[in-house]
Amino acid sequence: MITIPQLGWMAQTAAAAICSTLLISDPPHQLDLDHQPSQQQQQQSITRLDRCSAQSNCVSSNYREPPNRYVSPFRIVNEPQIAFQRAVRDVKNSQQNDGTLNGMSIVEIVPNDYYIHVTVPGTAPSSVDDIELIFSEDVVNVKCEATVTLPPPPFCVKKNCINGNMDQRSRVERMGNLLGLPANDREEMMGAKWTPIFMNSDRVPGFEDNF
């Protein structure tokens, strides 16, 4: 037989258990909000290109790249907005007409960020290279990265070549020709003296002065 004091104690225990459960449980709407990305994250703008992966066949104009993966950005010869609009036009025309970069496909164009992303046939069979462009006030930063990585050749035999991802360098150069954008260091490179590392017979200035 249950007495009145026992009933009171049981009621207090049940109420305490219910309160404890409510305090421990998370509000259902709060959990949903925590897992939803904010509108600011969804509309995050593209301000710069990522560096090349150290394991990929890639070149970019990011200043932190080592020499074998660095390539000069393109120079803007008029207003950035006009240069971007012309680039979009030329890219679309080339995609339709199989122009300088045969097989080019447009992946993404973001006018608000002056950003263009295309793919072109890569070196490995049935592969593609990603080419990204982002226009700033004075230059167009560029990146070309292969989706399939191949072992690089031990040296290059083309005159004035830079050893390291030569195929990607060639595609960047052809992209610049397609868009009518010169390399930013074109004048400096025209006056530079190129010397082969191997089988080099050039005289080193001052080396024989003490003999």
C-alpha angles and dihedrals in degrees: 000000000000117000127212094256089053091052090051092051092049091051092051091049093051092048091050091051092051092049091049091052092050092050094049097045118085118234107258095227092051092057092053093050093050092058097046116093114237121249089247091057092048091053097043109149127229108243103162142005123257121248120260119270110251091229098050136081097253145138129190141167093239106132091225094064119111117244095264091057101034123102128175118257119242120261120238109227096190140011113331093234092051092045090051094049091050091048091053090049093049093046092051092047092049091050091053098041102035092240131167093333104043115208095021116161127192113236102174141347118192109187095186091058097035088237130151127184122185137160128224131185111283133217096260114073114272091002130121137212121222116228118192127187129186121183121218133172098286109006143029112233113215139193131185118187130174119229090210116049119216128187109268118239114257092240142357124242100194114106114258092007124148113225112237130069095353094171091057091047089053092052092050090051092050090048089054090050091049093052096039092240117139123213112267092234096046095119093047092050093049091060096041123109113231117209126182116237096215125053090010116166098175115131114246108229112247095006095113098036093098096049 
